[in-house]
């Protein structure tokens, strides 16, 4: 078998949220044997390998195609997309394509004078922002917080929340949300 298969199996197992013991139970293998496979100390038979992939929800083609896949790390302006809401006075610039499918979604949010980002319902997400230019206010539940250029914002989105620009110039921030809701 190919070198590095064990690491790939381990990564798939961790993504699936399974322990070695749980994977072993679902494939009739021991935890120790799963450990040996993951450390490339032992190679499973083809039947065992297919059984492991089935439990991990991965086809053999996906498994081997992905071994050659090089992760994209750097994204330039051609990868970015934007959306403008003239009515509310904001622009979103998505910095990473399909980031709403990732654990984090980074954007640049530009707010016109008196502009506001849409209001969001409570969620399990967390939001981090760094004010690049101007100043913004964050309404979180019944409280309002203010941040200006050079300051960071971080909150759990456990209440209704909205970011707005009460500055008479343009405000811009780098915003990263988890469990995407943007």
N, C-alpha and C positions, 0 to 999 in steps of 0.2 A: 504494500500500500504506500501511498505518498507520505513523505515526511510532513509533519505539521497537521495531520488529520486529527490527532488528539487534541491539539489546541483549539481547532475549529469545533470539534464536538463539545469541548468544555464551554466555549463561548456560546454555542447554541443552547446548551443546557442551562447556563446562567441566564440567558435572555428569556428562556421559558420559565425561569424561577424554580427550577428543580434542584434538589440536592443529588449527590452521587447515589445515595441510598434510594431515593425515589426513582431515579432513572433505572437503577438496577432492578428494583421491584417490578417496574413496568416492562422490563425486557428479560426477566428471569435470569439476571446476571448479579454477581455479587458487587458490593460497593468497592471492594478491593480491585476487582477486575476492571470496573469502570475507571478507577483511579489509574491503573496501569495503562489503559487505552489513552486516557487524557494526557498522560506524560510520555506518550509514544514509546512505552516500554513493552507493549504488547500490541499486536495487530489483530483485530477481530476478523472472524470469517466473513464472507460476503453476506451470508444470511443474517448474522449478528449485526453487521454494519447496517444493513437495510432495516432491521428491526429497530435499531437505535435511531436512525433517521426518521422512521415513521413516528416514533414517540415524540421526537423533537419537531415534528411538523415540517420536515424539509425533504424535498425530493433529491435523489442522487445528482440530477443535472444541476439544481440550484446549489448543492453542496460544492460540486467541483467547479462550476462556473465562478462561484464566489471566491474560491481559492486564488484565482488569478486576478480577481477584482482589486484594483488599487483605489483606496479610499480618497475621495476628493477632499482636500484640506484647505486650499486657498480659493476664494471666490472673488472675482473681479466685478466691475460695474456691469459687464455684459450678462452676468448671472442674476443681477438684481432686477426686481420689478417694483412698480409703484402704483399707488392708488391715491386719487385726490378726491376729497369730499368738500366741494366748494361751499355747500350750505353750512356745514359745521366749521369749516375753516381749518382743515388739517390735511396733511399728506403723510402717507405711510410709504416707507421704502424698505421692502423686504431684502435683507442682506444675503440670505442663504435660500436658494430655491427649495421648495417643499419643506421648509423648516417647521411648518405646522404639524408635520408627521414626526418630528424629533422631540426630544425631551425639553429643548429650549427653542424659543423662537425670537431671534434678534431682529430688531427693526430700528430705523431712524424715524422718529416722529417729529414732524415739523408743524408747529401751530402758528397760524396767522394771529395778529393782534385780536384779542377777544375770541380766538378760536377754541374749540373744545373737541376732545376725542369722544367717541361714543361712550355712553354709560354702560357698564357691565354689571351683570348679576353676580351674586356671590358664587365662588367656585373653590376648588381645591388648589388652584394654581398659586404660584408665587410670582411677584413682579419685582424686577430690579430696573432702575433707570439711572442714568447719569446725565445731568443737564449740561449740554454742550454750549448753549447760547441762550440768553434771556433768563426768564424765570417762569416757573409753573406752579400751579396749585393742584393738590391731589385731594379730592373729596373721597373719604373712606368712611362709609356709614354716615354718621352725623358730624364727623370731625373733618376739618380742612387743614392740610399741611402745606407749607410753602417751601420751595427749593429754588435756588438760583444757580447760574452757571458755576460749575466746579463742585456742586454738591450732588450726593447720591441719594436715591430713594429706594427703599426696600419694604415690601409689605406682603402679607398673606391676603389673598383676595377673598377673605371670609365675609365681607360685607359688600354691598353695592359700591361701586367705585367709578371715578371719572377723573381724567386729567384735563386741566384747562389752562389757558394762557390769560392771565389777568395783567399782563405786561403790555405796554403800548408799542412794542416791537415784536419781531418774530422770535419765537422760542423753538429750540431744537433739542431733542434728547435721544440718547441711545437707550432703547428699552428692550429688555429681555424677559419674556414670560415663559413659565413652565406650563405643561399641560395646556398647550396652545388654545387660546380663546379669542385671538385677535382676528 
